[in-house]
């Protein structure tokens, strides 16, 4: 699972890929449609989609001459679950800090 998380976070590290994923939340898109907001070539967009696909965040299929992409949310759920464990740690630390500050005021 750690290797999958590494690939997920590496793919999410790029703002272009995050924007592509956001676009896919609305439904299936062609690689050309994903490239359009960035004024990039099809080849450039296909490389970004390849990174997303290898990370398990996107599924690609051919329909005639088009390559259509759709979001796969399973890996995002895994990343969310991993991040939530840290949220609990920080929340507990902040609760302790709040108690210390309240005791200090008293």
C-alpha positions as CSV (number, residue, x, y, z in Angstrom):
1,X,0.0,0.0,0.0
2,X,2.9,2.4,0.7
3,X,4.1,2.2,-2.9
4,X,0.6,2.9,-4.1
5,X,0.4,5.9,-1.8
6,X,3.7,7.2,-3.1
7,X,2.5,7.0,-6.7
8,X,-0.8,8.6,-5.8
9,X,0.9,11.6,-4.0
10,X,3.5,11.9,-6.7
11,X,0.7,12.1,-9.3
12,X,-1.2,14.7,-7.2
13,X,1.9,16.8,-6.7
14,X,1.5,18.4,-10.1
15,X,-1.1,21.2,-10.4
16,X,-1.9,20.2,-14.1
17,X,-2.7,16.7,-13.1
18,X,-4.9,17.9,-10.1
19,X,-6.8,20.1,-12.5
20,X,-7.3,17.2,-14.9
21,X,-8.7,15.1,-12.0
22,X,-11.0,17.9,-11.1
23,X,-12.3,18.0,-14.7
24,X,-12.9,14.3,-14.6
25,X,-15.1,14.6,-11.5
26,X,-17.8,15.9,-13.9
27,X,-17.5,12.8,-16.1
28,X,-15.5,11.2,-18.8
29,X,-13.2,13.4,-20.9
30,X,-11.0,12.9,-23.9
31,X,-7.3,13.5,-23.6
32,X,-7.7,16.5,-25.9
33,X,-10.4,17.9,-23.7
34,X,-8.1,17.5,-20.7
35,X,-5.3,19.3,-22.5
36,X,-7.4,22.3,-23.7
37,X,-7.3,24.5,-20.6
38,X,-3.5,24.3,-20.6
39,X,-2.7,25.0,-24.2
40,X,-0.6,21.9,-24.3
41,X,-0.1,19.3,-27.0
42,X,-1.9,16.0,-27.1
43,X,1.4,14.3,-26.4
44,X,2.0,16.4,-23.3
45,X,-1.5,15.8,-22.0
46,X,-1.1,12.1,-22.7
47,X,2.0,12.0,-20.5
48,X,0.1,13.6,-17.6
49,X,-2.7,11.1,-18.1
50,X,-0.2,8.3,-18.2
51,X,1.1,9.3,-14.8
52,X,-2.4,9.4,-13.4
53,X,-3.2,6.1,-15.0
54,X,-0.1,4.4,-13.5
55,X,-1.0,5.8,-10.1
56,X,-4.5,4.2,-10.5
57,X,-6.3,7.5,-10.5
58,X,-7.6,7.4,-14.1
59,X,-8.8,4.7,-16.4
60,X,-8.3,5.2,-20.2
61,X,-10.1,3.5,-23.0
62,X,-10.2,4.0,-26.8
63,X,-13.4,5.0,-28.6
64,X,-12.6,5.2,-32.3
65,X,-9.7,7.7,-32.6
66,X,-10.3,9.2,-29.2
67,X,-8.8,8.2,-25.9
68,X,-11.4,8.7,-23.2
69,X,-10.5,9.0,-19.5
70,X,-12.5,8.5,-16.4
71,X,-11.8,9.1,-12.7
72,X,-11.1,6.1,-10.5
73,X,-11.7,7.2,-6.9
74,X,-10.4,4.1,-5.0
75,X,-6.8,5.4,-4.8
76,X,-8.1,8.8,-3.7
77,X,-10.0,7.1,-0.9
78,X,-6.9,5.3,0.2
79,X,-5.0,8.6,0.3
80,X,-7.8,10.2,2.2
81,X,-7.8,7.5,4.8
82,X,-4.0,7.8,5.2
83,X,-4.4,11.6,5.6
84,X,-7.2,11.3,8.1
85,X,-5.0,9.4,10.6
86,X,-2.8,12.5,10.7
87,X,-5.8,14.7,11.2
88,X,-6.6,12.8,14.3
89,X,-3.0,13.2,15.6
90,X,-3.1,17.0,15.0
91,X,-6.6,17.3,16.5
92,X,-5.4,15.6,19.7
93,X,-2.3,17.8,19.8
94,X,-4.4,20.9,19.4
95,X,-6.8,19.7,22.1
96,X,-3.9,19.3,24.5
97,X,-2.6,22.8,23.6
98,X,-6.0,24.3,24.2
99,X,-6.1,22.7,27.6
100,X,-2.6,23.9,28.4
101,X,-3.5,27.5,27.4
102,X,-6.8,27.4,29.4
103,X,-4.8,26.1,32.5
104,X,-2.3,28.9,32.0
105,X,-5.0,31.6,32.0
106,X,-6.4,30.3,35.2
